C-alpha cells in the first residue's frame, strides 16, 4: 500500500502526515507513507482542498486534518 | 520533500464506536446549551460574591464582562463550528467546480460567492483550488468571487459579530461581504486579466472527475468534530486575549474617547482601518472583541466593518500564496478592487447609520 499525504507544506498538512504515520506505525501496516508538496501531483489526482490523503493513487480524504480514528477507518484498521 | 517509511511499533489501537461518539456529542450539545442560559448569573455570582469585588466598580465591571463573554463566545463558537463543519461536508470544491464551470458572468459571480461561503476552504489550498477551477473552465472572475467570499464571510467572524454585536451587524457583514465578492469578481472578469495568470497554470493537466468520497452521517459528525478541534483549538487564545483587552477598554477607557479618531467625522479613518487590517490575518478572532469595545467608546460602525473586512479578505499571507499563480498586476488589481469595495461599505455605513 502506498499512502500519499498531499499539501503545500502548511502546518495542517504536517499534522495530517503525523497522524497518518502514527496510525500506520501503531497498526504495523506494510505501507509506504509519502508526503508530496507539489501542485502538479495534487492536480493529477484531482485534489483541490488540502490537506489530502491518497491511497494507491485514489483520494480518500480532502480538506481537513483527520483524527486517528478516521485514518484507521480509511486504512481498514479496526 | 519525500519521506518513505515502513512501520512497526507495537501498541494497541484505541477505537471508539460511532454510536458512543454520537451520544457523547449530543450530550455535550445539551450540556452546553443549558450552561449558555446560566452564564450571566454565573459570571456576576463569581465576580461579586466569590471574588468579592464591589458592584459598579471599574475593575468589577471589567472582570464580570470577561467572565461572561469568554465562555459565551467559546460555547457559541464551538457549537456553530461543529454544525457548520458538518454541513460543509456536503460541499466540496469538486462539486463547486462542476457547478461553476462554463458559467456566464453575473449569475456565475453570485453562485461563486455563495459557494465560496459554503465550501470548506483554507487559504493554504488557494493555489490548487485556483488551478483546478480555471483549468476546468470556471471563468477567472467567477473564481475570484469564490476566492474573495471564502475567507471573508466565515463562520468564526460571523459568530463573533453575532455574539458581541448582535444579529443585525452579523447580517450586514454577511450581505455586504457577499456583495463585495460578487462585484469584485465581476469587475476582474470584465477587465479580461487572464493574461496576467502565470502561463504554466494553463498547461497543467487537471483531472476533472475526482473519485467521489462517500460520506456517512458518522463521517460528517467526525468532520464537525475535526473542525472544532482545528478551528476552536486555534482561535480560542485570541478570543480570550481579545476579550481581556476589550474588558479593560470597557472598564477604563472614557466614553467617546474613540470618537475623535475612529468616529464618523474623521474621513481618513476608513482607509486607515483598511490599511491596518491587511497584515492582521490569524488574529481576526481576537480583534473583534477589541473592536466591539472601541465601538462602545464612539468608533463608527462603518470604520469597524471596513477593518473587519480588510482583516479577513485582504490577507498578506494569502497574497504571497497566490503570487505563485498570479502575476503582480493581477494581484494588484485584486487588492485594489476589493479595497475599493471595502471603502465603499465603510463610508456607506458611516453615512447612513
Contacts between the chains, C-beta under 8 A, distances in Angstrom:
chain1	res1	chain2	res2	distance
A	7	B	124	7.1
A	7	B	125	7.7
A	8	B	124	5.6
A	8	B	125	7.4
A	8	B	127	6.5
A	8	B	128	7.7
A	8	B	321	7.7
A	9	B	1	7.5
A	10	B	122	7.7
A	10	B	124	3.9
A	12	B	122	6.6
A	12	B	124	6.6
A	12	B	230	7.5
A	13	B	124	7.6
A	17	B	3	7.9
A	21	B	5	6.5
A	21	B	7	7.2
A	23	B	13	7.4
A	24	B	5	7.7
A	24	B	7	5.0
A	25	B	7	4.1
A	25	B	8	7.2
A	25	B	9	4.3
A	26	B	9	6.5
A	26	B	11	5.0
A	26	B	12	7.7
A	26	B	13	5.3
A	27	B	13	5.9
A	28	B	7	6.6
A	28	B	8	5.2
A	28	B	9	7.1
A	28	B	10	6.9
A	29	B	7	6.8
A	30	B	6	6.6
A	31	B	6	7.1
A	31	B	7	7.4
A	32	B	4	5.4
A	32	B	5	6.9
A	32	B	6	6.4
A	33	B	3	7.1
A	33	B	4	7.5
A	33	B	5	5.0
A	33	B	7	7.7
A	34	B	2	5.6
A	34	B	3	6.7
A	34	B	4	6.3
A	35	B	1	5.9
A	35	B	2	6.8
A	35	B	3	5.5
A	36	B	2	7.0
A	37	B	1	5.9
A	39	B	127	5.8
A	39	B	128	5.7
A	39	B	131	6.5
A	39	B	204	7.4
A	39	B	324	7.8
A	40	B	204	6.6
A	42	B	128	4.6
A	43	B	128	6.7
A	43	B	131	6.0
A	43	B	132	6.7
A	43	B	135	7.7
A	43	B	204	5.1
A	43	B	205	6.8
A	43	B	206	4.3
A	43	B	207	7.1
A	44	B	205	7.0
A	44	B	206	7.9
A	44	B	207	6.5
A	45	B	207	6.9
A	45	B	210	7.9
A	46	B	94	7.1
A	46	B	132	7.6
A	46	B	206	6.8
A	46	B	207	3.8
A	46	B	208	7.2
A	46	B	209	6.8
A	46	B	210	3.8
A	46	B	211	7.5
A	47	B	128	6.3
A	47	B	210	7.3
A	48	B	93	3.9
A	48	B	94	6.5
A	48	B	97	7.0
A	48	B	125	6.7
A	48	B	128	5.1
A	48	B	129	4.7
A	48	B	132	4.1
A	48	B	133	7.7
A	48	B	210	8.0
A	49	B	92	6.9
A	49	B	93	5.0
A	49	B	120	6.5
A	49	B	121	7.4
A	49	B	122	7.6
A	49	B	125	5.2
A	49	B	128	7.7
A	49	B	129	7.0
A	50	B	122	7.0
A	50	B	124	6.1
A	50	B	125	4.1
A	50	B	128	6.4
A	58	B	211	5.3
A	59	B	210	6.3
A	59	B	211	5.9
A	59	B	213	6.9
A	60	B	213	6.4
A	61	B	213	7.1
A	62	B	92	7.0
A	62	B	93	7.8
A	62	B	213	6.8
A	63	B	92	7.3
A	63	B	93	7.5
A	63	B	120	5.0
A	63	B	122	7.6
A	63	B	125	7.4
A	64	B	85	8.0
A	64	B	120	6.9
A	64	B	223	6.1
A	64	B	226	4.9
A	64	B	227	6.8
A	64	B	230	6.8
A	65	B	226	6.2
A	65	B	229	7.6
A	65	B	230	5.6
A	66	B	226	6.8
A	67	B	222	6.6
A	67	B	225	7.3
A	67	B	226	6.1
A	67	B	229	7.4
A	68	B	13	7.9
A	69	B	15	5.8
A	69	B	16	6.6
A	69	B	222	7.0
A	70	B	219	7.8
A	70	B	222	5.6
A	70	B	226	7.4
A	72	B	13	6.0
A	72	B	15	6.1
A	77	B	13	6.2
A	78	B	13	7.6
A	78	B	15	6.5
